[in-house]
Structure formats: C-alpha cells, structure tokens
Amino acid sequence: MKITFTVTLLLLMLAMPVLGQQPAQYSLYRLNKYAFNPAYAGLDNSLSMTGVYRTQWVGLSGAPVSQHFNAHMPLYIIGGGAGISVENESIGSWRQTAFNASYARQLQFGKDALLSIGASGGLVQRQLDGSKLRTPSTEIDDQGNVVSHNDNLPLGTGIGVAPTAHLGVFYQREKLELGVSAMNLLGNQMKVSGAEFQQARTYFLYMGYNLDLGSSIEILPSFLLKSDVQQTQIDFSLTTRFNENIFAGGSLRGYSKNSFDAVALMAGFKLSEKLSIGYSYDIGLSALSTVNSGSHELLLNYNLGAPIGKGRPPAVIYNPRSL
C-alpha cells in the first residue's frame, strides 16, 4: 500500500479547530522576497514578475505541490510600490488558494539607505476533498477507490473562505538588506465540511548580504527564519554569482538535530536581459528522506528594466541584481 501523507488530515478527523500549516516552503527565497514580505513591493526598481513551481517530497503520495505568481513595481508618483500575488498549494486531500494585493511606502533612511513599510490583504480559500481521506482501517478496492472510511464522522467535500492581512518592513543599503514581516495577522478560522481551520500567524526574519570578490565574482550569504511561535525553522544559504549573470550555491534548512530538514542545491542564470531562471533540488535530511526522492523548485523572473510612470524616485535606489 502506498504511503499517504495524512498527518494533518488525521487531525481534521477530530472535528476540532486546528492550525493550518505555515506558508508554503520555498528554497529560492532570496530571488522572491516579495512572496513573504509586502514591504518589498517596488524594490526591484521596475515591473517585476515572478512565477514559482515547487513539487516537494517526490514519490510520497499526497506531498505538497505549490504554484506562486506575483507582480510588483514602484509607483514613484506616490512614493512607494504596489503589487499582487496568487498562490496555490495542494497537500493530500486539501487545496489552498490565496490572492493578495499590497502597497509599500518607501522612505529615505539616512544618506545611503531605504526603509520600506508595506501591507497587503486579500482572501484565502481552502478546499477539502473528502474522497481522498484515509482513516485507520479504510477499505479500498483493487482500483484504489475508497469503499468505506470506517469512521463515524467522515468528512465530505467543502470550501471555506476567509480574509487575510500581512505587514512588513524592509531595510535596504548597497550591500545589506533586512526584512521583518508578519503573515496571516487576522488568524481567522474557516469551517470546511465540519472541520475548523485556523490560519496560523507566521513571522519572517530575512537578511541578505552582497560581498564583492573582484570585478566579476560576488558571494551572497543570506538566511530566512520562519516561526508561528510554536515551531521555528531557518534556512541558511550561500551562493556565488559570476559576472552578474550565473549563480550557484546551496542552503541548509534547520539549526538543530530535531529541525534539520534538507540541503538544497541551487543554480540559475539570465536567459536574456529581462528574463532569469533559477532551479533548486532539495535533498532530504529528515526521516521522510527514506520515502521520497527529494524536492524540485523552478523559478522564472521577468524584469522590465525600465521606469514606469512619472514621479521622483528616492535619492538612493539599490538594485539587488538577483541574477
């Protein structure tokens, strides 16, 4: 019998309020900072559009599959930036889709830095497909169809919708960038087919640095901390970029014996002046590594590379040159 990803689903069977998992996991977080911090809107200095596809724990039935798209740009006429994002993730028998729009106000901070303060809001929809649930002693026919759940309180198919809100602050200098954000601030509950889901408030702390080694080589260390207070995870990353084009590196997810989750190998390059690509392959370190063949993540970014609209930009604008 195939191993089924059901830890969250078994909790749902209790028909009690439970916390939704933290936001979707992405290894190429440094190339997509707007995904976890609305204050980054406009800091790529032009129209920037990013799409990400991630399939996690390949070979494990019901494992997470995520798609994310966002677009943001500076609005100098009002002294800030704006953006939108759409994210879809499926895990086992449930699927979650979220849409958000954001605005960030950018302020000159000191002589050579910017401070951006941003907020976003939108809707999140969670859908449960009861036909995919597997409870203890579930009876399945030869084609894999459920004959009986053998459960006194089976969950059916349903959809729940709730508003969501996020806040962030992002600080940027020529070589250093720092970001703090809080996602799902409302902590709303939604009822789906007899179960109650609560959106977990999740906090992010990000830091990235650019270290030049000569005229053509840069070392880019960074880390991203994610926490819902009850659980915390950290990604430590180090990449090298050549001629502001090709990059390669890796990251470690985890900080202790019980939190080590994966090592990610990353690479990418510019397909053209406006289009860049990045790829990550995660090698599992946890007990789940025995039942899957790793995780794959693909990222595409399009940057127009030209100002949009009118207005006066801040005195200092740092281009992070992600790829």
Secondary structure, DSSP 8 states (H G I E B T S, - for coil): ---B--HHHHHHTTTS-EE---S---S-GGG-GGGT-GGGTTTTSS-EEEEEEEE-STTSBT--EEEEEEEEEEEGGGTEEEEEEEEEEEETTEEEEEEEEEEEEEEE-SSS-EEEEEEEEEEEEEEE-GGG---TT-EE-TTS-EEE---SS----EEEEEEEEEEEEEEE-SSEEEEEEEE-TT--EEEETTEEEE---EEEEEEEE-EE-SSSEEEEEEEEEEE-SS-EEEEEEEEEEETTTEEEEEEEE-SSTTT--EEEEEEEEESSSSEEEEEEEEEE-SGGGGG---EEEEEEEEE--S--SSS---S--------
